[in-house]
Amino acid sequence: MHEHRTFVELMRTRADEHGDRPALIFSPDPLRAEADETMTYGELDRAARRVAALLQERFTVGDRLLVLHPSGPGFARSLLGCMYAGMVPVPAPPPDGPQRKQAGRPPPIARDPGAVGA
C-alpha cells in the first residue's frame, strides 16, 4: 500500500501501476453511451506532463493560473497539468460559455490580481 502526500503523487502512481485502466469517462450525452470518451491513467498522465512542461516555460511554481476550459477531457488535462507543474489551478467557466454569455462579462475570479495567467 502506498502513502501519497499529494494528488499528483497519487496520479503518477496510478499511471505507473494501472496505466491502461480508465481514469476518467466523459459523457457529453448521458443518453448516448457511444459518445463517451475514456482516458486511461497513462493517457491522462502523459497529457498532464505535456501541459506541465509548457506551463513551466512561462510561469513559476506556486503561481495561480485560471483554467478557463469547458467540462471535458481538456479541462482534466489542464487542471492536472497545472498541478504537475507545481502551480495552483483556479477553475472558472470560459468567457464564451453559456453562463458567461448570459452575464456578458468574464468571471469575477478573472479580475483577481493574484492570478498570473489563464
ChimeraX attribute file (.defattr): number of C-alpha atoms within 10 A of each C-alpha:
attribute: neighborCount
match mode: 1-to-1
recipient: residues
	/A:1	3
	/A:2	7
	/A:3	7
	/A:4	11
	/A:5	8
	/A:6	9
	/A:7	12
	/A:8	17
	/A:9	14
	/A:10	14
	/A:11	21
	/A:12	18
	/A:13	16
	/A:14	18
	/A:15	20
	/A:16	13
	/A:17	12
	/A:18	15
	/A:19	19
	/A:20	14
	/A:21	15
	/A:22	14
	/A:23	18
	/A:24	15
	/A:25	13
	/A:26	16
	/A:27	15
	/A:28	13
	/A:29	10
	/A:30	10
	/A:31	9
	/A:32	9
	/A:33	11
	/A:34	9
	/A:35	12
	/A:36	13
	/A:37	13
	/A:38	16
	/A:39	19
	/A:40	18
	/A:41	23
	/A:42	21
	/A:43	18
	/A:44	24
	/A:45	25
	/A:46	16
	/A:47	19
	/A:48	22
	/A:49	20
	/A:50	16
	/A:51	20
	/A:52	22
	/A:53	14
	/A:54	13
	/A:55	21
	/A:56	16
	/A:57	9
	/A:58	8
	/A:59	16
	/A:60	13
	/A:61	14
	/A:62	13
	/A:63	17
	/A:64	20
	/A:65	21
	/A:66	23
	/A:67	22
	/A:68	22
	/A:69	20
	/A:70	17
	/A:71	12
	/A:72	14
	/A:73	18
	/A:74	14
	/A:75	15
	/A:76	19
	/A:77	21
	/A:78	24
	/A:79	24
	/A:80	25
	/A:81	28
	/A:82	28
	/A:83	21
	/A:84	25
	/A:85	24
	/A:86	19
	/A:87	21
	/A:88	20
	/A:89	22
	/A:90	17
	/A:91	17
	/A:92	17
	/A:93	18
	/A:94	18
	/A:95	18
	/A:96	15
	/A:97	13
	/A:98	12
	/A:99	14
	/A:100	14
	/A:101	12
	/A:102	9
	/A:103	10
	/A:104	11
	/A:105	12
	/A:106	18
	/A:107	16
	/A:108	8
	/A:109	14
	/A:110	20
	/A:111	9
	/A:112	10
	/A:113	8
	/A:114	11
	/A:115	16
	/A:116	13
	/A:117	15
	/A:118	14
